[in-house]
Amino acid sequence: MSENPGGPDEPDGPDRPGPVLAVEGLRRSYGAVKAVDDVSFTLPHGGSLGIVGESGSGKTTTARIVVGLEYADEGEVHVRGRSRTERGRGRARRLARAREVQMVFQDPYSSLDPRTSVEAALRETLKLHFPERDHARRVRELLDQVGLGTRAADALPRRLSGGQRQRVAIARALAVEPAVLVLDEAVAALDVSVQAQILNLLADIREETSIGYLFITHDLGVVRCVTDEVIVMRHGAVVEAGRTEEVLADPQHPYTRLLLESVPRPGWDPERIAAARRAL
């Protein structure tokens, strides 16, 4: 990592004791619906935590609160020991807050300007956050880091494959040197072979940078491959949590067992799974 660009108001670096991300008692309701109901977890520096659940489980709302795209009714989010609960005041603080946590979405095309080349998109982000840096050098570093190379610099999003666009989205998120990268179904729209390439890329980046990952997914295969710990959510609440290998090998909650049984395999009976889901 390069020098701290944010001055004295910037959070401490990765050697700070304690988790890089701490979420405590989050609650978020929409009318009578409890989208997030008393959710707590921690993410260590350089760790990878999966949040698993079906549609409507509250996992994406939780992620959006962590990023700052939504605000909790109750609870706290701390990054590097600093609270993100209060909205940032002043441009410098808002930019510093944005640098703490970045998000990569399922559909990178919708988050990329179709009229802007890869290089221009990265330069725009760098200019906003680090106006004094050597942007040309940093763009080359980012493209190399995500396995694209400078040949992709002049390309528009429509000229790229889905996997390449997701690499651009990851590069743009990494450009601000975040402490936490939230990946919301980031490989769900990709072919299986491309999924594996992106997951391997993310594993390499985590090893190189000690960034913390928060994976939001319904795919237990993704969780098994790339997370150290996992929490399982249902109806806005955490029903099970622990080391990934232990939770998947010996699930304690009926809903976790149902998710595992729902993965298609020889002898799989979708009608029995549907009946078990209705009984929960």
C-alpha positions, 0 to 999 in steps of 0.5 A: 500500500502507498502512503496514507492520502487522507491526512489525520482524519483517515483511519489507521492502517491494516496493523490496527488491532481488532477487526477491520469491520465490526457490525453490531446489532443492525436493524432495518425495517420497511413498514412491518417487514424486518429486513435486517433484525439484530445482525452482528458479525466481525471481519478480521484484517485480510479475512473473508466472510460470506453472508448466505441466504435466499432472496429476501433473507436480508443479506443485500440490505445488510451489505448496503448498510455496511457500504453506506448506500442505506442506513440502519434504524439501529446498530453500529458499523465500524471500519478500522475502529471508526464508526460509519453510523453518522453520515459524513460531513464535508467533501473530504470526510465523505471521500475518506468514508467512500474509500473505506468500503467499496462494493462490486455488484452482480452486473458490472455493465450497469455500473460502468459508463458505456461511453467511457473507456476502461482507462478513463473510468479508472483515471476518473476515480483516481483523480477524485480521490488522489489528485496528486498521484501519478495516474498513468502509472497507477492505471497500469498497475491496476490493469495488471493487478486484475489480469487485463493488461494495458491492451484493455485500456482503450476498450469501451465496456460493450467491447469486453466480455462479462468476465473482463467487465467484472475485472474492470469493476474490481480494478475501479474498487481497488483504485481507492485502496479500500479496507473492505471490499463487498462483493454482492453476487459478484460472480453469479452472472458469469459462466462457471469457468469465468467464475473460477477465474474471478474467484482465483483473481480475488484470492490472489488480490487478498493475499497480496493486499490483506484486504477484507472481503464480504461476500454476499451470495446464495451460492454455497460453492462460492462460499466454500471456495473463497470464505474463511467464515460464514453467516447464514441469514433468514428473514433478516436474522442470523440463524447460524455462524461459524468457520465455513468448513465447519458450518458446511460440514456439520450445519446445526440449523434446519435452514442451513441444512435445507440450503445444502440439500437444495444444491442439485446433485444425483438423486436430488428431489426438488419437490421434497426440498420445497415441502421442507422449505414450507415446513420451516 
